[in-house]
Amino acid sequence: MLAGMPRFHCPEPLAAGPLLLPPGAARHAQVLRLQPGDAITLFDGRGGQWQAVIERMGRSEVAVLVGAHQAVEREAPREVHLAVGIPANERMDWLVEKASELGAASVQPLLAERSVLKPNGERAAKKQAHWQAVAVAACEQCGRNRVPVVHAPAALEDWQPAAGGRRWLLSLADGAPGAATALSAPGPAWVLSGPEGGLTAQEEALALARGFERVSLGQRVLRAETAPLAMLALLTMGTA
């Protein structure tokens, strides 16, 4: 990828030939004031990326010519899934953005007892779509060609992680081993972290019953949006 070359996500499978950019990518190209002849990079989340050249800039349409596929991947060496108690205000946006940059495979927003934000119904669907768009934008910026899935918000008591991999619970409990313990367990990993105020004792007990193991990030109390990212960075970069 050339430094500074604009990158756009296209959700439909790409192939060499003429293409109209999807509405979101077209608006982005117009905001960047791109012109016919400008080179761009496209990716569809199915692996690798495609080189393309803008052929026409219309009022609402941007036509491009898709060229060669490049088998470029920038994924973390370890598959890590985050399950997080939804933090308040705009902090979930920030968490999703940084988790995408750091290589998270997926993000599961959870409604815990101490969660301040508890979207449901149509509001939950809108939040999920918004957070997925945040993940897409982060991948466009950081160079990832596979977009992490942001799942629909789920109640903690109703949620079960997919089978396989180790399960780590970020805990402030006395005696919890250090997070570096997780580095000795290769393979996929699930990281469960609570909202502001943490998980209740009952929620921790439920997680332990579901196969999670306590780990500690140290003596400092990290914010709800910081703790899972710290663990993610340890797992994805500590094994690089």
CORMO-V656802 format. One record per helix or strand of 3 or more residues. SS is the DSSP state (a for helix, b for strand). FROM is the first residue (numbers start at 0). LEN is the number of residues. If there is no record, write none. Layout:
{{SS	FROM	LEN} {SS	FROM	LEN}}
This chain:
{{b	6	3} {b	16	4} {a	22	9} {b	38	5} {b	48	9} {b	61	9} {b	79	6} {a	90	12} {b	105	6} {a	120	22} {b	148	7} {a	155	3} {b	165	5} {a	178	6} {b	188	5} {a	200	9} {b	212	4} {a	223	14}}
